[in-house]
Amino acid sequence: MKRFVPFTILIIFCVLICGLAAAESIGSDRSVKATTQDLRYLQPTLDWLQKIHPTYETYTLERLRDMKILSLQLYSQSTAQLITDANMVHVGRLKKLEQLRVHRLIGDAGFVHFAELTNMRILNMPNCRITDAGMAYLKNMTKLENLVLSATNVSDRGIAYIKDKSALKLLNLTRTKITDAGLKELKGLTQLQKLFISYTDVSDASVPLLKSLTKLDTLYIQGTKISDNGLQEIKTALPNCRIVR
């Protein structure tokens, strides 16, 4: 009888292993179902994206949850009708977004939905309808490295909302409403490497500020009120900076 004890134990062991494997499989299936259910809030966003571009037809809810890059700029006129301030609620659900290119039709009512996109590093919104009030919704974007505001109605009051964005490396303020008073708000942006302030009301009064941004390697000042003497001062202070005037 003793000869069969090891065999009996082996059978019991196999039964236990199979039972554990089955339980693990059931648990895994339940986990997948639970995850899918947890992501159901993204279904309207996926439906919306699939309407504006065929690229998103292969996306799953899981892939959408992890999306880091989204561009809403280059679309046909018919598709652009779906890119409205109200529909920006869908963008606001994509909490892992790091890069966003905003359509020119989006204004403050759309930007309110971006307020919790705290992982944003690149925000590109030339010609859009944002105003100083809408700039307040960038407050929580502390990781911003690249910000394009060209040809918007942002003025000195709006610039105040980015004065603490210490990670900024590129800032485009071309054809905005900023003046010397607003540019002073940039004094804490010591990591800036590229600054575009062409066709603004900036003058020689901003030369000391520009000279203090020692990491600048690119500076565009076309159409500003910076004089030849001011330009020379900047060149002397920033010999490695490419200046376009």
Summary of the structure (lengths in Angstrom):
residues: 245
radius of gyration: 26.8
end to end distance: 99.3
largest distance: 106.3
contacts: 736
relative contact order: 0.07
helix: 47%
strand: 12%
